Amino acid sequence: MKITCSKSKLLEGVQIVSRAVPNKTTLDIMQYIMVEADDNFVKMTANDTDMGIETIIEATVEEPGKVALEAKIFLDIVRKLPDNDVLIQTDERFQTQIICENAKFNIIGKEGEDFVYLPGVEKSDSVEISQYTLKEVIRQTIFSINENDNNKQIGGECFEIKENLLRVVALDGHRISIRRIGLKKSYTGKKVIIPGKALNEISKIVPGDADKDVTIYFMDNHVAFEFDSTLMVARLIEGDYFPIDQMLSSDYETKIHIHKQSFLNCIDRATLLVKEGDKKPVIMNITDENLQLKINSTIGSMNESIAINKTGKDILIGFNPKFLIDALRVIEDEEIDIYLVNSKSPCYIKDTDGKYIYMILPVNFTTVS
Amino acid sequence: MKITCSKSKLLEGVQIVSRAVPNKTTLDIMQYIMVEADDNFVKMTANDTDMGIETIIEATVEEPGKVALEAKIFLDIVRKLPDNDVLIQTDERFQTQIICENAKFNIIGKEGEDFVYLPGVEKSDSVEISQYTLKEVIRQTIFSINENDNNKQIGGECFEIKENLLRVVALDGHRISIRRIGLKKSYTGKKVIIPGKALNEISKIVPGDADKDVTIYFMDNHVAFEFDSTLMVARLIEGDYFPIDQMLSSDYETKIHIHKQSFLNCIDRATLLVKEGDKKPVIMNITDENLQLKINSTIGSMNESIAINKTGKDILIGFNPKFLIDALRVIEDEEIDIYLVNSKSPCYIKDTDGKYIYMILPVNFTTVS
């Protein structure tokens, strides 16, 4: 193999596929990037079998061929090369030279006969979504999953398509985060659970252009994301997702309208009195026109009042502050509505258009003023 | 005590004195900041006895008094307050309220009767240096000390003043870094060893204004740095410093003139083939007009040539790349001169004006192609 390409294009490609290289693995070959030069293009692939990424880079191919290069060292080398054309050539023993200006690296490559390529992608069933929207919807929900839970479904997000609507749901045992997005056209219904790891990685490698799309392909056991010259394939989480709609209620006894940033800053301040690992709730005392937030800990106490619009009953309720902060941080609205029933029932932060619902369970607290 | 001051001034003050609060200590009171309100000003002090900092902040004092507040929580609270006036008041049991807009914090303070104040500063013997220059000279030398060495003197820097020159020296067993700075006037001679920790902290809290000075006070066992409204006092390291001048030589057999950034980038690239903790030298083969840099490791090999101007003999010499990188990073000159004797003798990177000397010992290497 003998190829030439620009350092910047090469770096971009190696960085993208490196996202599929696991930190630890028992299978040595998973630490490698497979570089394949065809007559006209160069393809790089990395795959840990739960998730794989391939990308095509612009290059001049003098001699087709392939070589597997250890991902970490390959990335380190490319990153530090001068900003110029890079020549990569391998001999029959897969010794690889990487040459740029006066710098010449020699590393030992592999044939990679045990390399596992991406599973074939059936392109029959697909959905288009803008790069920007995909990144955003993941950011706005992913904090609610728990990848360490015994229940594997909690480690993924449910992507559900009905006609021209995509609903993304993430939950752990304490909260549910839901985003609803309008698509440009209607599709046949689908519902899959995509692992959190794949979603985290795809949201990092997608450039996030609002004018460019990602195509999502739905298969029986896999999902694939395709954008620009890159394809990611991830294994789906098996089984049925939780019956979300049965868990949600639109009844409420109290509704408050509050300035989001003031509320967020206030909870943020209260939280600093809580030592890490300590599960102190923030207690909100909601009365007419006023939300008083209180926290008591071994370090000290804090209270602060925020002006609100309230309809319905007064209520005293406690929450894990982290759950409120997580949700408030990803809501764009300046003013938000919060719906409450009683101190034992979940609260709902939601808009009137159904674009988002954040359900959070309250926590018990002992009332010491 | 009852005082009011702006959040920004308060935060600046708490951040500065927090630098003297040790992470771990057996003495509880060292984790506290002493806040003292006199009729006209508020002074904050923290002191771990090796190093202490006090700073004056602008404030309106309604009721003089004092209180010791736990540094970490005090800093956390102030940092998260809204950007407005802050009221701090304590009762007779040192319960402390911190109030800003609608946020009201209660924390438990202390009388601080066991608090150790800064030692008195004799202001008879002092030197003025610009804030910028002090920060720079520390940055340009501090990497050469070793605070974990058995020899305490290696954990500090030698500040030596002769007439209108300040010479700062730092060394470990493998290298010596020297900077010489012209002062605005002449002073009586002095020579002290200042602990690395104090220098690191002072270089962080000094704003670095080129038009403002730091006054350095020299005492028998302490040194003090005064700037703006802040005073830091540090205990000196006892004993005589190393006889540096005897260690330096100006003889050389080979002199090379090289582009600093190209050389630095080249060493940086070579280093990526070295696993952390592995002590692989970079080998430089210096011939006429050419410096060839080579590294061989278990990961692979790299070689690169750089154009140089050389006078004197050819030489093959190996160095710990980190030591070269440390020195090259802090030299401002675009082109530098390196002086060499033979493969067993130190190299000197130095300018012709005597502003800097970086001496680095070579390392042995086995010559495998």
Interface residues (C-beta under 8 A of the other chain):
Chain A: I73 D76 I77 K80 L81 P82 N102 A103 K104 F105 N106 I107 I108 N265 C266 D268 R269 L272 L273 I299 G300 S301 M302 N303 E304 S305 I306
Chain B: I73 D76 I77 K80 L81 P82 N102 A103 K104 F105 N106 I107 I108 N265 C266 D268 R269 L272 L273 I299 G300 S301 M302 N303 E304 S305 I306
